[in-house]
Amino acid sequence: MSQTDSFQIFRERLRWRIRALRHECGYSQEQLGELIGLDRVSIGYIEQGRRTPSLQTLFNLAIAFGIDISDLFDC
């Protein structure tokens, strides 16, 4: 498996993890976006795999979900 393939698999798992955590917390995409300083479209793009979240966005997501940032990668 190439590094590109490995990254794509990781990115796919991460986007599903973010979506699942958002649902567990009961946030709409709009609510989550407001909490972390992004718009609803950006949250949707992350969940669709059309956008890779920055490190700052990952940090903000972890805070919004009330988890440690490393927990985002338990996927």
HELIX and SHEET records of a PDB file:
HELIX    1   1 GLN A    3  CYS A   25  1                                  23    
HELIX    2   2 GLN A   29  ILE A   36  1                                   8    
HELIX    3   3 ARG A   40  GLN A   48  1                                   9    
HELIX    4   4 LEU A   55  PHE A   65  1                                  11    
HELIX    5   5 ILE A   69  PHE A   73  5                                   5    
END                                                                             
